[in-house]
């Protein structure tokens, strides 16, 4: 069966996607910071392996990648992310927080992609999917939320360039907007529930091919301007 490796698997969209791929019979390597506390994740049925991973720890990523270096990974799903403060340009003061958001949302997905590239190359028609946000669309940006928007615009650019560089390996690279989702980040007033987002994201991920590499997709399958 195909193998998924996903970050931030213990809650929200990550948990929903983990459930859906397990239900489809995939082997899932589910990464989160504290597997011992991820009781709901551990209770899922199917071929699931929990791995402790702090995505800003380069050494930990390298260790995990070495563990699975001889195993084909069909889908790497960069889901872990944080919002950070919601300051506007004139009120940004916590630049350590700014750097932390960039580390989680931008640097970590690139580090994961490159560390696990040997395993992705071993799979047939492998994919790298990164949960981004249409808030990273420069053409749609109305201002505000500088930290989050910047981190997502940056990861979009990084993944688009990576898509071009590894297209010859047959690996499809896309970024995805999950919608405004009722999660801890999105809040209870968000437009859609986690199940709707997860179903849509999975359909998009499963449907893309190498001809779509470098694309920026909405959870409903539509494309989003850069």
N, C-alpha and C positions, 0 to 999 in steps of 0.2 A: 504493500500500500504506500501511497505518497506520504511525505513527511512535511509537516509545518513546524517552523520555529517562530514563536511569537513572544514579544516583550509586553510587559504590562498586562499579563493574562488574568490577573486575579480579580478584576472588577470592570464594570462599565462595558465599553465596546470590546475590549480585549477578552473579557469573560464570555461575552455573547459569541464572538467569533470562534473562540476555543470550543464552545459547546457545539456550534454548527459544524465545524470541521470534524470533530469527534463523531458526531451523528452521521456524517458521510463516510465514516470508516477510515479517516486519516489517522496516522500516527502523529501525535502532537507533543512537541517539546515546549512546555509552557513555562515561561520565565517571569519571575517577579522578585521583589526585593526580599521578601520573607515568606518562603513556602510554608513554614510551620504555622503561620497565622492565616494562611489562605485555605481555610477549612472547606469553603464551598468549592474551590478549585480542586482540592484533593478528593472531594466526594464525587466528582464527575465520573461517569462510566465511559469506558473505552481505553484505548492504548495511549495513555497520557503519562508523560514524565515531567515532574516538576523540577525546575532548576532555579537556584538562587542567583540573582543577577542584579547588580546595580549598574545601570547602563552608562553611568559616567565614569566607571572604573575600567580603564583600558586593559589593565592586567587581567581582570576578571573576565572580560570579553575574550581576550586571547586564550585564556585557560579553557573556557567553554568551547571555543572554536576548535582548539586542539583535541578536545575530547570527542568531538563529532567530525573530525577532519576526514575520516574514511567513510563517512555515511553521506549518501546523497540527500540533500535538502531541496525539496521541490518548491517550497514557498517560504521566504523570510518575510515576516510581517512586523514592521517597526510600528508598534502601537503606543509604547510608553511615551507620555508627554505631560507637561505641566503648563499652567497658564501664567503664573507670576503675577506681578502687580498690574493694575489697570491704568497706570498713570498716563497722562498726556505728556507731550514733549516738554512743557514748561514745568511739570511737576515730578519728573523722574528724579529720584534721589537715591534709591537703593540699587546702585550699579552692581553690587555683588549678586543681587537677585537677578538682574539682567543677564549676567554671565552664566548663572546657574540654568536659566531657561534656555539659553543658547546651547549650553552643554548637553542638556537632556533632549531638546527638540531638534537640534541641528547637527551637532557633532556626533552624538551617539548613533543616530541612524546611519551615518556614513561609516563610522567605525565598525558597526555591526555588518554592514554590507561588505566591506573589504575583508574583515576577519573571516566571514563565512563564505567568501567567494569560492575557495576550493571545493567546499561541499556543494555549493550551487552549481558549479561547473560539472560535477559528477552526475547531476540529475538531467533528465531530458526535458527541455523547454522550461527551465526553472523561472521563477518570478520573484521579484523584490517589490513589495507593496508597502508604502509608508503612509500612515494616517497623518495627513496634513490638515489644512483648513482653507476655505475660500477667503478667510481673513488674511491669508498670505498672498492673495492676488493683488498685485500692485495696481493694475488698472481699475479694480473695484474698490480699493482702499479709501474710505472716507476720512481717515485720520483716527487718532486715539488708539488705545491698547498697543502702544509702541512695542513693548517687549514681546508679546505674543505674535503680533503681526510680523515683526522683523524675523523672529525665529522660524516662522513658517515660510516666509518668502525665501529665506536662506536655504532651508532644506529643500524647497521646490527647485531652486537653482542647482543645488548639489546633485539631486537625484536626476534632474534632466541631463546634466552633463555626464553623470555616471551612465545613464541609459545609452548615450551616444558612444561612450568609450567601451562598453562591454556588449554592444549589440552583436558583434561578431561571435560572441560566445553563445548566442541564442538565448540570452537571459533577458526577460522582459522586466522593465523597471517603470513603475507608475507611482503617482501620488494621488491621494484620495481625500475628498471632503466628506466627512461622515454625516453632515447635516448638523442642525442645531439640536442636540440630543439631550434627553432628560437623564443626565449623569451628574456626578458630583461637580464636574466642571461646568456643564451646561445649565444646571439648575432645574427645578421642577416645572418651570414655566416654558421650557424649551418646546420646539415645534413638534418633534417626533420622539417616539420611545426607542429604547435600545434595540428591541426586536426588529423594528422597521429599518433602522440604520444597519444593523448586522446583516439582515437578509439582503438588503441592497448592495452593501459592500461586497459580500461574498459573491453575489451574482456578477458584479463587475470584475472582481479579481479572477473568478473562474473563467470568465468569457474573454479576457484580453489575450492577445497573442503578440508576437514580436513586432507585428506591424503597428501596434499601439504603443510601443515603448517610448518613454519620455512624455507620456500623456498625463494630464491633470483632470481627474474625473470626479463628478459628483456621485453620491451614493445611489442616485437613480439612473446612472448611466450617462447622463449628459456631460459635456465637457465644460471646463471652466477656463476663462481667459487668464493668461499669466499676469 
